[in-house]
Amino acid sequence: MSESNIITGQYVRISQTPAGLGSRIVATIIDIFVIFFYLEGLSLLLGITKIDIGLLGMFLLFYLPTIFYSFLFEVFNNGRSPGKMIMKTRVVKKDGSTPGLGEYFMRWLLQLVDIGFGFIGILVIVTTKNSQRLGDLAAGTMVIQVNNYRKIQVSLDEFTYLERNYRPVYAAAERLTLNQVDVIRRTVDSDYGDERERRIETLSTKIHSMFDIPNDGIPHEKFLYTLMRDYQHYALELV
């Protein structure tokens, strides 16, 4: 499962893993059972008490909670329905922040398409990078695994050597992940003895190939340092 990494305006690095298709399906099944037992229990209670709740009561107690089940739980329970709580998943915005009422409503509004035409929802989830259904794509949200959610304060020292008018050399640096940058940093900063130069050259060659960066003759170590500097420039543009 891919990992989504963001650096926020408060210089906090957020690492979050999209929930898998299996977790989302199981959470949905659990929620269906919760709705079923709620309706059955309420019907049994009204049958025993013989209370006539009328059409308005039927709408308020039966139809409204069933129709707005996921929307209400996500709004008032931090993006979690009972199914999501059990599966340890949660709805967040793509930048890691908490969705607003509009985002939750958009997810709910498109739920009919995603779940009513199940194959569409499943197809979109398995083909999008962050395992998003149509409602997520429209709302700018995603469902994450809560136990893989991490917030790390970024040291501003990482950015002190960047000049205000710095212009990045390699546009491909914007596509690097935090994990890849960490590998580059550890490679150039660590002391591998006689192996260091070979490791740097190997990593440089691999990155040139992976990101289709033309070899302009720059020394391998300088290339890696430049790539990190470019990455940090792009990261700061997002905050």
PyRosetta script that sets phi, psi and omega in degrees:
from pyrosetta import init, pose_from_sequence

init()
pose = pose_from_sequence("MSESNIITGQYVRISQTPAGLGSRIVATIIDIFVIFFYLEGLSLLLGITKIDIGLLGMFLLFYLPTIFYSFLFEVFNNGRSPGKMIMKTRVVKKDGSTPGLGEYFMRWLLQLVDIGFGFIGILVIVTTKNSQRLGDLAAGTMVIQVNNYRKIQVSLDEFTYLERNYRPVYAAAERLTLNQVDVIRRTVDSDYGDERERRIETLSTKIHSMFDIPNDGIPHEKFLYTLMRDYQHYALELV")
pose.set_psi(1, 132.5)
pose.set_omega(1, -178.4)
pose.set_phi(2, -70.8)
pose.set_psi(2, 154.3)
pose.set_omega(2, 179.7)
pose.set_phi(3, -111.7)
pose.set_psi(3, 134.3)
pose.set_omega(3, 179.1)
pose.set_phi(4, -98.9)
pose.set_psi(4, 128.0)
pose.set_omega(4, -179.4)
pose.set_phi(5, -121.7)
pose.set_psi(5, 133.2)
pose.set_omega(5, -178.6)
pose.set_phi(6, -135.9)
pose.set_psi(6, 145.7)
pose.set_omega(6, 169.3)
pose.set_phi(7, -113.2)
pose.set_psi(7, 119.7)
pose.set_omega(7, -173.2)
pose.set_phi(8, -86.9)
pose.set_psi(8, 174.8)
pose.set_omega(8, 178.9)
pose.set_phi(9, -65.6)
pose.set_psi(9, -17.4)
pose.set_omega(9, 176.6)
pose.set_phi(10, -94.6)
pose.set_psi(10, 16.6)
pose.set_omega(10, -179.9)
pose.set_phi(11, 56.9)
pose.set_psi(11, 44.1)
pose.set_omega(11, 174.5)
pose.set_phi(12, -113.4)
pose.set_psi(12, 128.0)
pose.set_omega(12, 179.1)
pose.set_phi(13, -91.2)
pose.set_psi(13, 121.8)
pose.set_omega(13, -178.4)
pose.set_phi(14, -108.7)
pose.set_psi(14, 127.5)
pose.set_omega(14, 177.3)
pose.set_phi(15, -116.9)
pose.set_psi(15, 123.0)
pose.set_omega(15, -177.6)
pose.set_phi(16, -142.8)
pose.set_psi(16, 142.3)
pose.set_omega(16, -177.6)
pose.set_phi(17, -107.9)
pose.set_psi(17, 124.3)
pose.set_omega(17, 178.1)
pose.set_phi(18, -59.7)
pose.set_psi(18, 142.3)
pose.set_omega(18, 176.4)
pose.set_phi(19, -68.6)
pose.set_psi(19, 141.2)
pose.set_omega(19, -179.4)
pose.set_phi(20, -74.6)
pose.set_psi(20, 163.9)
pose.set_omega(20, -179.6)
pose.set_phi(21, -59.0)
pose.set_psi(21, -41.8)
pose.set_omega(21, -179.4)
pose.set_phi(22, -59.8)
pose.set_psi(22, -44.9)
pose.set_omega(22, 179.8)
pose.set_phi(23, -62.3)
pose.set_psi(23, -39.4)
pose.set_omega(23, -177.9)
pose.set_phi(24, -70.7)
pose.set_psi(24, -37.8)
pose.set_omega(24, 178.6)
pose.set_phi(25, -66.9)
pose.set_psi(25, -44.8)
pose.set_omega(25, 179.5)
pose.set_phi(26, -62.6)
pose.set_psi(26, -41.5)
pose.set_omega(26, 178.6)
pose.set_phi(27, -61.5)
pose.set_psi(27, -40.2)
pose.set_omega(27, 179.1)
pose.set_phi(28, -65.5)
pose.set_psi(28, -41.7)
pose.set_omega(28, 178.6)
pose.set_phi(29, -62.7)
pose.set_psi(29, -42.7)
pose.set_omega(29, 177.9)
pose.set_phi(30, -60.5)
pose.set_psi(30, -43.3)
pose.set_omega(30, 179.6)
pose.set_phi(31, -63.7)
pose.set_psi(31, -35.8)
pose.set_omega(31, 177.2)
pose.set_phi(32, -63.9)
pose.set_psi(32, -41.2)
pose.set_omega(32, 178.0)
pose.set_phi(33, -66.1)
pose.set_psi(33, -38.9)
pose.set_omega(33, 177.9)
pose.set_phi(34, -60.6)
pose.set_psi(34, -45.4)
pose.set_omega(34, 178.3)
pose.set_phi(35, -61.8)
pose.set_psi(35, -44.5)
pose.set_omega(35, -179.1)
pose.set_phi(36, -59.4)
pose.set_psi(36, -49.1)
pose.set_omega(36, -177.8)
pose.set_phi(37, -68.1)
pose.set_psi(37, -32.0)
pose.set_omega(37, 176.0)
pose.set_phi(38, -64.0)
pose.set_psi(38, -48.1)
pose.set_omega(38, -179.2)
pose.set_phi(39, -64.9)
pose.set_psi(39, -42.1)
pose.set_omega(39, 179.3)
pose.set_phi(40, -65.2)
pose.set_psi(40, -43.7)
pose.set_omega(40, -179.3)
pose.set_phi(41, -64.7)
pose.set_psi(41, -41.0)
pose.set_omega(41, 179.4)
pose.set_phi(42, -66.2)
pose.set_psi(42, -40.7)
pose.set_omega(42, 178.2)
pose.set_phi(43, -62.9)
pose.set_psi(43, -42.0)
pose.set_omega(43, 179.8)
pose.set_phi(44, -64.5)
pose.set_psi(44, -42.9)
pose.set_omega(44, -179.9)
pose.set_phi(45, -62.6)
pose.set_psi(45, -44.4)
pose.set_omega(45, 179.5)
pose.set_phi(46, -67.8)
pose.set_psi(46, -32.8)
pose.set_omega(46, 177.9)
pose.set_phi(47, -67.3)
pose.set_psi(47, -38.7)
pose.set_omega(47, -179.8)
pose.set_phi(48, -71.3)
pose.set_psi(48, -43.1)
pose.set_omega(48, -177.4)
pose.set_phi(49, -82.0)
pose.set_psi(49, -16.6)
pose.set_omega(49, 179.9)
pose.set_phi(50, 57.3)
pose.set_psi(50, 36.8)
pose.set_omega(50, 177.8)
pose.set_phi(51, -86.5)
pose.set_psi(51, 130.7)
pose.set_omega(51, 176.7)
pose.set_phi(52, -92.2)
pose.set_psi(52, 107.8)
pose.set_omega(52, -176.0)
pose.set_phi(53, -91.5)
pose.set_psi(53, -8.9)
pose.set_omega(53, 177.2)
pose.set_phi(54, 71.5)
pose.set_psi(54, 179.9)
pose.set_omega(54, -177.7)
pose.set_phi(55, -65.9)
pose.set_psi(55, -40.5)
pose.set_omega(55, 179.7)
pose.set_phi(56, -64.4)
pose.set_psi(56, -41.9)
pose.set_omega(56, 177.7)
pose.set_phi(57, -64.0)
pose.set_psi(57, -39.9)
pose.set_omega(57, 177.1)
pose.set_phi(58, -60.2)
pose.set_psi(58, -43.1)
pose.set_omega(58, -179.5)
pose.set_phi(59, -65.8)
pose.set_psi(59, -45.6)
pose.set_omega(59, -176.0)
pose.set_phi(60, -71.3)
pose.set_psi(60, -37.4)
pose.set_omega(60, -174.1)
pose.set_phi(61, -94.0)
pose.set_psi(61, -29.1)
pose.set_omega(61, -175.9)
pose.set_phi(62, -106.0)
pose.set_psi(62, -61.4)
pose.set_omega(62, -171.1)
pose.set_phi(63, -73.3)
pose.set_psi(63, -44.6)
pose.set_omega(63, -176.8)
pose.set_phi(64, -61.2)
pose.set_psi(64, -51.3)
pose.set_omega(64, 178.9)
pose.set_phi(65, -63.0)
pose.set_psi(65, -33.4)
pose.set_omega(65, -179.3)
pose.set_phi(66, -71.5)
pose.set_psi(66, -45.6)
pose.set_omega(66, -177.4)
pose.set_phi(67, -67.0)
pose.set_psi(67, -44.1)
pose.set_omega(67, -174.7)
pose.set_phi(68, -100.4)
pose.set_psi(68, 19.9)
pose.set_omega(68, -175.9)
pose.set_phi(69, -51.5)
pose.set_psi(69, -59.0)
pose.set_omega(69, -175.3)
pose.set_phi(70, -67.6)
pose.set_psi(70, -39.6)
pose.set_omega(70, -179.5)
pose.set_phi(71, -61.2)
pose.set_psi(71, -48.1)
pose.set_omega(71, -177.2)
pose.set_phi(72, -64.9)
pose.set_psi(72, -43.8)
pose.set_omega(72, -179.9)
pose.set_phi(73, -64.8)
pose.set_psi(73, -42.8)
pose.set_omega(73, -178.3)
pose.set_phi(74, -67.1)
pose.set_psi(74, -37.0)
pose.set_omega(74, 179.6)
pose.set_phi(75, -69.1)
pose.set_psi(75, -45.4)
pose.set_omega(75, -172.1)
pose.set_phi(76, -98.6)
pose.set_psi(76, -1.9)
pose.set_omega(76, -179.2)
pose.set_phi(77, -130.5)
pose.set_psi(77, 36.9)
pose.set_omega(77, 173.1)
pose.set_phi(78, 56.4)
pose.set_psi(78, 45.5)
pose.set_omega(78, 174.9)
pose.set_phi(79, 76.1)
pose.set_psi(79, 20.5)
pose.set_omega(79, -176.0)
pose.set_phi(80, -130.2)
pose.set_psi(80, 125.2)
pose.set_omega(80, 167.7)
pose.set_phi(81, -88.1)
pose.set_psi(81, 169.5)
pose.set_omega(81, 175.9)
pose.set_phi(82, -53.9)
pose.set_psi(82, -39.7)
pose.set_omega(82, 178.4)
pose.set_phi(83, -63.4)
pose.set_psi(83, -42.3)
pose.set_omega(83, 178.4)
pose.set_phi(84, -66.8)
pose.set_psi(84, -37.0)
pose.set_omega(84, 178.3)
pose.set_phi(85, -61.7)
pose.set_psi(85, -44.2)
pose.set_omega(85, -179.9)
pose.set_phi(86, -66.0)
pose.set_psi(86, -38.8)
pose.set_omega(86, -179.3)
pose.set_phi(87, -87.3)
pose.set_psi(87, 3.0)
pose.set_omega(87, 177.4)
pose.set_phi(88, 57.8)
pose.set_psi(88, 47.4)
pose.set_omega(88, 175.4)
pose.set_phi(89, -124.1)
pose.set_psi(89, 165.7)
pose.set_omega(89, -176.7)
pose.set_phi(90, -158.5)
pose.set_psi(90, 150.0)
pose.set_omega(90, 176.2)
pose.set_phi(91, -88.1)
pose.set_psi(91, 128.9)
pose.set_omega(91, 175.2)
pose.set_phi(92, -136.6)
pose.set_psi(92, 166.2)
pose.set_omega(92, 170.7)
pose.set_phi(93, -76.1)
pose.set_psi(93, 161.5)
pose.set_omega(93, -176.8)
pose.set_phi(94, -61.0)
pose.set_psi(94, -25.5)
pose.set_omega(94, 179.1)
pose.set_phi(95, -87.6)
pose.set_psi(95, 7.9)
pose.set_omega(95, 176.7)
pose.set_phi(96, 90.6)
pose.set_psi(96, -7.4)
pose.set_omega(96, -178.5)
pose.set_phi(97, -84.6)
pose.set_psi(97, 172.2)
pose.set_omega(97, -178.5)
pose.set_phi(98, -80.9)
pose.set_psi(98, 130.5)
pose.set_omega(98, 179.1)
pose.set_phi(99, -64.0)
pose.set_psi(99, 156.1)
pose.set_omega(99, 175.5)
pose.set_phi(100, -95.5)
pose.set_psi(100, -179.5)
pose.set_omega(100, -178.4)
pose.set_phi(101, -57.7)
pose.set_psi(101, -39.6)
pose.set_omega(101, -178.7)
pose.set_phi(102, -64.3)
pose.set_psi(102, -41.3)
pose.set_omega(102, 179.6)
pose.set_phi(103, -66.1)
pose.set_psi(103, -43.1)
pose.set_omega(103, 178.3)
pose.set_phi(104, -62.9)
pose.set_psi(104, -40.0)
pose.set_omega(104, -179.0)
pose.set_phi(105, -65.6)
pose.set_psi(105, -40.4)
pose.set_omega(105, 179.7)
pose.set_phi(106, -63.7)
pose.set_psi(106, -40.5)
pose.set_omega(106, 176.9)
pose.set_phi(107, -60.2)
pose.set_psi(107, -46.3)
pose.set_omega(107, -178.3)
pose.set_phi(108, -64.6)
pose.set_psi(108, -41.3)
pose.set_omega(108, -175.8)
pose.set_phi(109, -60.3)
pose.set_psi(109, -37.9)
pose.set_omega(109, -178.5)
pose.set_phi(110, -91.6)
pose.set_psi(110, 4.8)
pose.set_omega(110, 179.6)
pose.set_phi(111, -64.6)
pose.set_psi(111, -32.1)
pose.set_omega(111, 178.9)
pose.set_phi(112, -58.5)
pose.set_psi(112, -41.3)
pose.set_omega(112, 179.3)
pose.set_phi(113, -72.2)
pose.set_psi(113, -45.5)
pose.set_omega(113, -175.8)
pose.set_phi(114, -65.9)
pose.set_psi(114, -41.2)
pose.set_omega(114, -177.0)
pose.set_phi(115, -98.8)
pose.set_psi(115, -39.2)
pose.set_omega(115, 179.2)
pose.set_phi(116, -60.7)
pose.set_psi(116, -38.7)
pose.set_omega(116, 173.5)
pose.set_phi(117, -110.7)
pose.set_psi(117, 74.0)
pose.set_omega(117, -169.6)
pose.set_phi(118, -49.9)
pose.set_psi(118, -38.2)
pose.set_omega(118, -176.9)
pose.set_phi(119, -64.6)
pose.set_psi(119, -29.9)
pose.set_omega(119, 178.2)
pose.set_phi(120, -69.0)
pose.set_psi(120, -47.1)
pose.set_omega(120, 179.2)
pose.set_phi(121, -60.1)
pose.set_psi(121, -44.2)
pose.set_omega(121, -179.5)
pose.set_phi(122, -66.1)
pose.set_psi(122, -42.7)
pose.set_omega(122, -179.1)
pose.set_phi(123, -61.6)
pose.set_psi(123, -43.9)
pose.set_omega(123, -179.1)
pose.set_phi(124, -66.8)
pose.set_psi(124, -40.2)
pose.set_omega(124, -179.4)
pose.set_phi(125, -61.9)
pose.set_psi(125, -45.0)
pose.set_omega(125, -175.1)
pose.set_phi(126, -78.0)
pose.set_psi(126, -12.4)
pose.set_omega(126, -177.9)
pose.set_phi(127, -107.3)
pose.set_psi(127, -5.5)
pose.set_omega(127, 178.3)
pose.set_phi(128, -99.1)
pose.set_psi(128, 150.0)
pose.set_omega(128, -174.5)
pose.set_phi(129, -58.5)
pose.set_psi(129, -43.3)
pose.set_omega(129, -176.6)
pose.set_phi(130, -102.5)
pose.set_psi(130, 23.3)
pose.set_omega(130, 178.0)
pose.set_phi(131, 53.3)
pose.set_psi(131, 49.2)
pose.set_omega(131, -178.1)
pose.set_phi(132, -97.8)
pose.set_psi(132, 139.7)
pose.set_omega(132, 170.9)
pose.set_phi(133, -86.8)
pose.set_psi(133, 178.7)
pose.set_omega(133, -177.2)
pose.set_phi(134, -57.9)
pose.set_psi(134, -41.6)
pose.set_omega(134, 179.2)
pose.set_phi(135, -61.0)
pose.set_psi(135, -38.1)
pose.set_omega(135, 177.8)
pose.set_phi(136, -66.8)
pose.set_psi(136, -43.7)
pose.set_omega(136, -179.1)
pose.set_phi(137, -61.6)
pose.set_psi(137, -41.5)
pose.set_omega(137, -178.9)
pose.set_phi(138, -70.5)
pose.set_psi(138, -34.5)
pose.set_omega(138, -176.2)
pose.set_phi(139, -92.4)
pose.set_psi(139, -10.3)
pose.set_omega(139, -176.8)
pose.set_phi(140, 72.7)
pose.set_psi(140, 32.5)
pose.set_omega(140, -178.3)
pose.set_phi(141, -117.6)
pose.set_psi(141, 172.9)
pose.set_omega(141, 173.9)
pose.set_phi(142, -153.7)
pose.set_psi(142, 159.1)
pose.set_omega(142, 176.8)
pose.set_phi(143, -102.7)
pose.set_psi(143, 125.9)
pose.set_omega(143, -175.8)
pose.set_phi(144, -116.9)
pose.set_psi(144, 161.8)
pose.set_omega(144, 170.9)
pose.set_phi(145, -82.7)
pose.set_psi(145, 118.5)
pose.set_omega(145, -175.6)
pose.set_phi(146, -62.1)
pose.set_psi(146, -37.6)
pose.set_omega(146, -176.5)
pose.set_phi(147, -72.9)
pose.set_psi(147, -9.4)
pose.set_omega(147, 176.9)
pose.set_phi(148, -107.0)
pose.set_psi(148, 10.5)
pose.set_omega(148, -178.4)
pose.set_phi(149, -87.0)
pose.set_psi(149, 125.1)
pose.set_omega(149, -178.1)
pose.set_phi(150, -135.2)
pose.set_psi(150, 140.4)
pose.set_omega(150, 175.1)
pose.set_phi(151, -121.4)
pose.set_psi(151, 124.0)
pose.set_omega(151, -177.1)
pose.set_phi(152, -127.1)
pose.set_psi(152, 127.6)
pose.set_omega(152, 177.8)
pose.set_phi(153, -69.2)
pose.set_psi(153, 129.1)
pose.set_omega(153, -180.0)
pose.set_phi(154, -89.1)
pose.set_psi(154, 130.3)
pose.set_omega(154, 176.7)
pose.set_phi(155, -73.5)
pose.set_psi(155, 130.5)
pose.set_omega(155, 179.3)
pose.set_phi(156, -68.0)
pose.set_psi(156, -14.2)
pose.set_omega(156, 176.7)
pose.set_phi(157, -60.6)
pose.set_psi(157, -24.8)
pose.set_omega(157, -179.8)
pose.set_phi(158, -65.2)
pose.set_psi(158, -20.2)
pose.set_omega(158, -172.8)
pose.set_phi(159, -115.7)
pose.set_psi(159, 3.4)
pose.set_omega(159, -170.8)
pose.set_phi(160, -67.5)
pose.set_psi(160, -26.4)
pose.set_omega(160, -174.9)
pose.set_phi(161, -89.1)
pose.set_psi(161, 2.5)
pose.set_omega(161, 178.7)
pose.set_phi(162, -81.3)
pose.set_psi(162, 130.0)
pose.set_omega(162, 178.1)
pose.set_phi(163, -81.5)
pose.set_psi(163, 152.7)
pose.set_omega(163, -176.8)
pose.set_phi(164, -59.2)
pose.set_psi(164, -38.4)
pose.set_omega(164, -177.4)
pose.set_phi(165, -102.4)
pose.set_psi(165, 25.6)
pose.set_omega(165, -178.1)
pose.set_phi(166, -62.6)
pose.set_psi(166, 138.8)
pose.set_omega(166, 176.4)
pose.set_phi(167, -117.1)
pose.set_psi(167, 121.7)
pose.set_omega(167, -178.0)
pose.set_phi(168, -62.7)
pose.set_psi(168, 147.5)
pose.set_omega(168, -179.4)
pose.set_phi(169, -90.0)
pose.set_psi(169, -40.9)
pose.set_omega(169, -174.5)
pose.set_phi(170, -116.8)
pose.set_psi(170, 110.5)
pose.set_omega(170, 179.3)
pose.set_phi(171, -63.0)
pose.set_psi(171, -26.0)
pose.set_omega(171, -179.2)
pose.set_phi(172, -64.0)
pose.set_psi(172, -18.9)
pose.set_omega(172, -179.3)
pose.set_phi(173, -60.9)
pose.set_psi(173, -26.4)
pose.set_omega(173, -179.6)
pose.set_phi(174, -65.2)
pose.set_psi(174, -22.6)
pose.set_omega(174, -177.5)
pose.set_phi(175, -91.1)
pose.set_psi(175, -3.1)
pose.set_omega(175, 178.7)
pose.set_phi(176, -67.7)
pose.set_psi(176, 146.9)
pose.set_omega(176, 172.9)
pose.set_phi(177, -95.3)
pose.set_psi(177, 164.9)
pose.set_omega(177, 178.5)
pose.set_phi(178, -60.8)
pose.set_psi(178, -36.8)
pose.set_omega(178, 179.0)
pose.set_phi(179, -64.0)
pose.set_psi(179, -41.1)
pose.set_omega(179, 179.4)
pose.set_phi(180, -66.9)
pose.set_psi(180, -40.3)
pose.set_omega(180, 177.8)
pose.set_phi(181, -64.6)
pose.set_psi(181, -37.6)
pose.set_omega(181, 179.0)
pose.set_phi(182, -63.6)
pose.set_psi(182, -39.5)
pose.set_omega(182, 177.0)
pose.set_phi(183, -62.8)
pose.set_psi(183, -43.2)
pose.set_omega(183, 179.1)
pose.set_phi(184, -62.2)
pose.set_psi(184, -45.9)
pose.set_omega(184, -177.7)
pose.set_phi(185, -62.4)
pose.set_psi(185, -44.4)
pose.set_omega(185, -179.4)
pose.set_phi(186, -66.5)
pose.set_psi(186, -32.3)
pose.set_omega(186, -179.8)
pose.set_phi(187, -69.4)
pose.set_psi(187, -44.1)
pose.set_omega(187, -176.7)
pose.set_phi(188, -80.9)
pose.set_psi(188, -23.9)
pose.set_omega(188, -177.4)
pose.set_phi(189, -92.0)
pose.set_psi(189, -21.3)
pose.set_omega(189, -176.2)
pose.set_phi(190, -84.7)
pose.set_psi(190, 158.9)
pose.set_omega(190, 179.2)
pose.set_phi(191, -103.5)
pose.set_psi(191, 103.1)
pose.set_omega(191, 178.5)
pose.set_phi(192, -99.2)
pose.set_psi(192, 10.3)
pose.set_omega(192, -178.9)
pose.set_phi(193, 64.9)
pose.set_psi(193, -131.7)
pose.set_omega(193, -179.3)
pose.set_phi(194, -67.1)
pose.set_psi(194, -19.6)
pose.set_omega(194, -177.9)
pose.set_phi(195, -81.6)
pose.set_psi(195, -17.3)
pose.set_omega(195, -171.6)
pose.set_phi(196, -56.4)
pose.set_psi(196, -50.4)
pose.set_omega(196, -176.4)
pose.set_phi(197, -63.1)
pose.set_psi(197, -38.7)
pose.set_omega(197, 179.9)
pose.set_phi(198, -68.1)
pose.set_psi(198, -40.6)
pose.set_omega(198, 179.4)
pose.set_phi(199, -64.2)
pose.set_psi(199, -42.1)
pose.set_omega(199, 179.1)
pose.set_phi(200, -63.2)
pose.set_psi(200, -44.2)
pose.set_omega(200, 179.3)
pose.set_phi(201, -63.7)
pose.set_psi(201, -41.6)
pose.set_omega(201, 179.9)
pose.set_phi(202, -63.3)
pose.set_psi(202, -45.1)
pose.set_omega(202, 179.9)
pose.set_phi(203, -65.9)
pose.set_psi(203, -42.4)
pose.set_omega(203, 178.8)
pose.set_phi(204, -59.8)
pose.set_psi(204, -46.1)
pose.set_omega(204, 179.6)
pose.set_phi(205, -61.8)
pose.set_psi(205, -41.3)
pose.set_omega(205, -179.2)
pose.set_phi(206, -65.2)
pose.set_psi(206, -41.2)
pose.set_omega(206, -179.6)
pose.set_phi(207, -67.4)
pose.set_psi(207, -40.9)
pose.set_omega(207, 175.7)
pose.set_phi(208, -55.1)
pose.set_psi(208, -43.1)
pose.set_omega(208, -177.5)
pose.set_phi(209, -72.4)
pose.set_psi(209, -45.2)
pose.set_omega(209, -176.8)
pose.set_phi(210, -61.3)
pose.set_psi(210, -41.6)
pose.set_omega(210, -173.9)
pose.set_phi(211, -105.0)
pose.set_psi(211, 10.2)
pose.set_omega(211, 176.8)
pose.set_phi(212, 53.2)
pose.set_psi(212, 48.4)
pose.set_omega(212, 178.9)
pose.set_phi(213, -95.6)
pose.set_psi(213, 121.4)
pose.set_omega(213, 179.5)
pose.set_phi(214, -60.0)
pose.set_psi(214, 141.6)
pose.set_omega(214, 178.1)
pose.set_phi(215, -82.1)
pose.set_psi(215, 107.1)
pose.set_omega(215, -175.8)
pose.set_phi(216, -94.9)
pose.set_psi(216, 13.3)
pose.set_omega(216, 176.4)
pose.set_phi(217, 85.0)
pose.set_psi(217, 0.3)
pose.set_omega(217, 178.5)
pose.set_phi(218, -67.5)
pose.set_psi(218, 141.2)
pose.set_omega(218, 178.0)
pose.set_phi(219, -55.1)
pose.set_psi(219, 146.0)
pose.set_omega(219, -173.4)
pose.set_phi(220, -58.6)
pose.set_psi(220, -43.5)
pose.set_omega(220, -177.7)
pose.set_phi(221, -66.8)
pose.set_psi(221, -41.5)
pose.set_omega(221, 178.6)
pose.set_phi(222, -64.4)
pose.set_psi(222, -37.4)
pose.set_omega(222, 177.5)
pose.set_phi(223, -60.1)
pose.set_psi(223, -44.7)
pose.set_omega(223, -178.8)
pose.set_phi(224, -66.5)
pose.set_psi(224, -41.7)
pose.set_omega(224, 177.7)
pose.set_phi(225, -63.2)
pose.set_psi(225, -41.4)
pose.set_omega(225, 179.0)
pose.set_phi(226, -64.0)
pose.set_psi(226, -39.9)
pose.set_omega(226, 179.8)
pose.set_phi(227, -62.6)
pose.set_psi(227, -42.9)
pose.set_omega(227, 177.8)
pose.set_phi(228, -64.0)
pose.set_psi(228, -41.1)
pose.set_omega(228, 179.4)
pose.set_phi(229, -63.8)
pose.set_psi(229, -41.5)
pose.set_omega(229, 177.6)
pose.set_phi(230, -63.5)
pose.set_psi(230, -42.0)
pose.set_omega(230, 179.5)
pose.set_phi(231, -59.7)
pose.set_psi(231, -45.1)
pose.set_omega(231, -179.0)
pose.set_phi(232, -65.0)
pose.set_psi(232, -34.5)
pose.set_omega(232, 175.6)
pose.set_phi(233, -62.4)
pose.set_psi(233, -46.9)
pose.set_omega(233, 179.6)
pose.set_phi(234, -65.5)
pose.set_psi(234, -36.2)
pose.set_omega(234, 179.0)
pose.set_phi(235, -63.7)
pose.set_psi(235, -39.9)
pose.set_omega(235, 179.3)
pose.set_phi(236, -69.7)
pose.set_psi(236, -26.9)
pose.set_omega(236, 177.9)
pose.set_phi(237, -65.9)
pose.set_psi(237, -22.5)
pose.set_omega(237, -177.1)
pose.set_phi(238, -84.8)
pose.set_psi(238, -11.4)
pose.set_omega(238, -174.6)
pose.set_phi(239, -102.0)
pose.dump_pdb("model.pdb")
